[in-house]
């Protein structure tokens, strides 16, 4: 494809807001999505604690986004709101109700931002993780798309070795890969 045709193709791609949980998970997902969308990242993760871990992941995303020319936005760090929403679920095992509440909060914030800023689509990197179930995440996205005037791009990014490829790309870019999803409850020995 000629350079002018490539540029024209890029201009006509729909705009998608990508909820990014961390730079490492964004690698493969961004590569896949760029085939069909103009992608802007959205770092919205009040679940990540302590704040030093949140800042580390945000800075890693900033570095990666600069390397791959991905524009992105950072949402406010409303950790108190997150704690209120998941209260009474501190002892839930990984993947249970606490996680669903967390996914919904971040997806809804992404859908709202996408609608308010004129994006045609939104999605999330979450499904690239082997610990996150697309069959839980995608129905939430579709439900939110009925509430906000923006389409949800459903995917299971771990398919076709997505997680493995994201690990390889993370190494190539020298990105930090965390050992827990982000919340302090997932870090405790009983929830690993």
Secondary structure, 3 states (H helix, E strand, C coil): CCHHHHHHHHHHCEEEEEECCCHHHHHHHHHHHCCCEEEEEEECCCCCCCHHHHHHHHHHHHHHHHHHCCCEEECCCCHHHHHHHHCCCCCCCCCCHHHHHHHHHHHHHHHHHHHHCCCCEEEECHHHCCCCCHHHHHHHHHHHHHHCCCEECCCCCCCCCHHHHHHHHHHHHCCCCCCCCCCHHHHCHHHC
